[in-house]
Amino acid sequence: MTWQPQHLPADHPAVHSGNVGVLVVNLGTPEAPTPKAVKKYLAEFLSDRRVVEIPPIAWQPILRGIILNTRPKKSAHAYSQVWTEDGSPLANITKAQAEGLQLRLGSGVKVAWAMRYGKPTIADQLQHLMDAGCDRILLAPLYPQYSGATTATVVDKAADKLKAMRWQTSLRTLPPYHDDPAYITALASDIGRQIDTLDFDPEVLLLSFHGMPQRTLELGDPYHCHCRKTARLLEEAMGPQRQGLRFETSFQSRFGPAKWLEPATDDTLERLAGEGVKRVAIAAPGFSADCLETLEELAIQGKEQFEEAGSEHFAALACLNTSDAGMDMLEHIIRRELSGWT
């Protein structure tokens, strides 16, 4: 049963309830492109047991003694290359997606946004929605492919907040949408639109997903399978109109000595150049918004690597972000998950 109109006695305290909320969540970002801010961000991110599954007794000395004393300076330089006058690209795009959804969904739904690591926090934004009378909230992690290190940790953090509340909101979670026809259609439309604006015809469209340790696949995480299915469905959607365009899939952002999902994006770019491929476009379908991994790792590092290997044309395509296709897709899947509440 959905919420019913209140009929309170005249002397009853005001009760804020009956509203529906949506909280869109993305990974997170430091507050500034400085070593100090990046160190704070990485300390939170790399202390998450979902992200690094090494026992804390073994991992924390490495994290505190080595990584947090060496990596922040390098990462801060990378962030400085993509930072804008308005701040973090990921935060700005996620905020714009939430604002766009608010306009599309109308006054009957209250939309907020949060970062899993950094600010605004999931706990604060859940409280904000509840203070606005939202006793039904859709938690929407903007990760198309499910992983314990992404979707699950968002749910964990929301549960931590609910655990401390006497009056809990009713919570739904947006499912992974890696094979949703609306998502595949949006990707095919927007990637195709961007390819058509290039001043060259790509020989290869490289689909680069964020990497995960190989061990996560062996332990039962479906992420690798979700990525592969997205890639297959996207090729099926785009292939008939892109005769001669070769589709390949890779995984980026390796960290540490452990074996990660393969093939690696940097290795794939080197291989393509070695095969004589001169024209490559690269897209990141696993990211709902452009961020450090797409704007610096792919668009800057990837371009330099490919061109230094002797190739001629490289284009890093934008994520769905707030494109018409992307916002149409988000509106569609969120309206569907709100069914019965609105």
N, C-alpha and C positions, 0 to 999 in steps of 0.2 A: 504494500500500500504506500503510495506517495504521501507527502506531507499534506495535512489538512489545515484549513484556516483555523486560527486560534480564537477561542471565545473565553477570555480570561475575566475573572471577577474584577470589579472596579478597583479594589484595593490590592490586587495582585501585582508584585513587582514586574517590571517590563522583562520580557524574555525575547532575546534575539535568536530566532530560529526560523527554519523553513526555507532558507536559501540554498542554492546549489553552487558549488565552487569547482574550479579546475585549477590544479597546480601543475604547471609544466616545469620539468626539471632537466637540467643538463649537467655535464660533468663538473665543471668548476674552473676557476681561474684565480691567479693571485690578484691582489688589489692594485698592484703597480708592477712595472717591469724592472724591479730592483732586486738585488740579491736578498735583502732582508725580507721583502714581501714574498718572494718565490720560496725562500726557506720555510716560512710559515705555512705556505700552501702545500709544499711537498711533504712537510712533516705530518700534516693531516692526511693527505692522500696516501702516502706510502706506509702509514701506520694502520690503514684499514686492512683487517684480516681477510677481507674478500679480494683485495687487490694483490697483496703479497701474502701467500699462504704458508710462508716459513714460520715456524714457531717463534713468538716474540723474543724468547730468551736467546735465540740465535740471531734473529734479524735486527732487533733494536740496537745492539752495539755496532753493527755494520752501518745501520741507518744514521745513528747519532754521531758515530765516530768518524765515518768516512764520507758517506753520500751527502749528508747535509752540510758538510764542510767543503765540498768540492763542486757539486752539481749546481747549486743555486746561481753562481756567477755565470756559468755557461748558459743555463736556461734563461736567466735574466736578459742576456744578450739576444737570445732568440726571440723572446717576447718583445724586446724593444724594436725589433724589425717589423713587427706586425701591429704594434700598439697604435691606436688612433687618438685624435684629440678628445674623443669621447670615452676613451679607455679601452677595455678589453673587447676585442671583436666578438668573442663567444658570448659574453654577458650582454653586449649591445644587441646582438642578433636575437638571442633568446628573449630579451625584453621586448623587442619589436614583434617577435612571433606571438608573444602573449597579448600585446596590445592589439595586434591584428585579429587575433581570435576573439578578443573582447568585443571588437566592432562587429564581427561576423555573428557571434552568438547572441549579442544583444543584452539588455539589462536583466534578463531572467537568469543569467549565469554570471558569476563573478570569477574573473580569471586573474591568477597571480603567477609569478615565476620564481624559481629558486635555483641555486647551485648546490650540488651534492657536497662539494668541497669549496669553502669560501663563502661569500655573501652574495645575496641574501640567503639565509639558511632555510632548510626545509622546515625546521621546527618553528622558526619565526613566521614563515609564510603560512603554515598551517594554522597557527594561532591567529594570524591576521584574518584569514578566511573565517575561522570560527567566531571571532569577535564581530565579524560582519553578518553573523547569523547563518553561516553555512554549516548545516548539520549533515550534509551529504557532499562529499568531495571526491572528485576523480583525480587520482594521482597519475600524472602522465609523464613517465620517463621517456625522453625523446631519443631512445635507442631502438632503431628498427630491429636489430638482431639482439636476442637475449643473451646475456652473460651474467654469471654470478658477480663479476667485478663491476657491472654497470647497473642493470635493472635491479638485481637483488639487493645491492647495497643502498639504493634509493628507498626500497621498501623497508629495509632494516632501519634506516634513519627515521622514516615516518613512524615506524612502530615504536621506536625509542621515545618519540614525542607522545604518542598515544598512551604509552605505558605509564606516563607521569600524569595523565589527565583523569579526573573523576568522570567528567561528562565527555565521552569520546564522540567524535564525528563518525558517521558511517563512511567507509572508505572503499572505493573501487580502484583497481590499478589497470591502466591501459596495457593491453597485451602487446607482445612484440608483433611488429607488422611487416616483417621481412618479406613475406610472400603475399601481402595484401594487394589485390589488383589495383586499388587506388594508389598505393605507394609505387608499384612497378610502373603504372601509367604515368605518374608524376615524374619519376626518374627518366623514363624514356622521352617524355615530352621536353623536359628542361635540358637534359643532356643533348638531345638532338638539336634543340634551339641554339645552344651554345656552340656546338660543332659547326652549325651553319654560318655562324658569324666569324669563324676563323679565316685567316688569309691563306690557309693551306688545308689539304685533305689528309687527315690522319691515316696512317697505315694500320695503327694499333690503337685501340681504346683500352687502356689499362685501368682496371677497377681495383683500387687499393683500399683495403679494410684495415682497421687498427689490429695489430697483432695481439696474440695472447700466448702464454707459455703452452707448449705442446701438452704438458701435463694436465691442463684444464680439460682438453679434449678427452684424454684418457680417463679422467675422473668422471666424465659424463656431462660436461658443459656442452650445450647444443650450439654454441656460438659459431664454431667453424662450419657446421652444417647449414646454419641459417645464412651465413655469408655466401657459401657456395650456391645455395638455392636462389638467393637474390641475384647473384651474377648470372646464373643460368636463365632465370626468368627475364632478366633485363636483355640478355642477348636474344632470346626468343622474341621479345617485343620490338627490339630495334633492328635486328639482323635483316629481315626482309627488305627494309628500306635503305639499308647501308651495305649494299653488295660490295665486297672487297675489303670491308673493315674487319679486322681481326680483333676478337675480344680475348683479353687475358685477365687473370685474377691474381692478386698478390696481397701480402700482409706487411704493414709498416710498423715503425716505432719499437724495434727490439730494445730490450733493456736487460742488462746483466748477462751472465754466462750461460744461463739455462737454454735449452733448445726451445725455439719458438715456432709457431705455425709457419709453414713454408708454402710457396716460395716467398722470399723477402722482396719487398718493393725495390730496394736499392740494388739487390742482385739481379732482379728482373730487368731493370733499366740498363744495367751493364750488359746483360746478355742480349737484349734487343739491339743495342748499339753494335755489339760484336757481330750480330747476324746481318748487319747492314741496314737495319731499319733507320730511316732518317726522320720520320714524322710520327710523333706520338702525342695523343691527348690522354690525360689522366684524370679520373674522377674518383671521388671518395663516397660511395653510396651509404656507408655505415655511419656517416656523420650528418646530423640533421642541420648543423650550422657550422660555418667556417670557423676555424680555431687555429691554435699554434701548429697542430699536426698537418693541417691542409695549407695554411698560408705560408708557413716557414719551411716545414719539412718537405712538402711536395712542391709548392710553387717556387721556392728559392733553392733549397738544396737539390731537389730532384732535377730542376732545370739545369743547374750548374753541372751536376754529375753527367747528365745525358749529353749536354753540349760538349763537355770536356772529352767525352768518349768519341767525339767526331760526328755526332748527328746534328741536324740542321734546325728542326722545328719541334718545339715542345710547348704544350699548353696545359696548364692546370685549371680544370673547370671548377666553377663555384658549386658549393653544396646547394641544396634546395632553398635554404635560408627563408627569406620572405617573398620568394618568387610567387607568381600567381599559381603555378602548378603546385608548389609546396604548400601554400596556404589553403588551396582548395582541398588538398589531401588531408592536411591536419584537421580542417573543419569537418570533413566527411567522417574520419575515424573517431573524432571526439564526440560529434553528435551521436554517432552510433553507440558509443559506450555510455552516453548519458541517457540512453533510451529508458523510459519508465520514470526518470527523474524530472524530465523537462517535457 
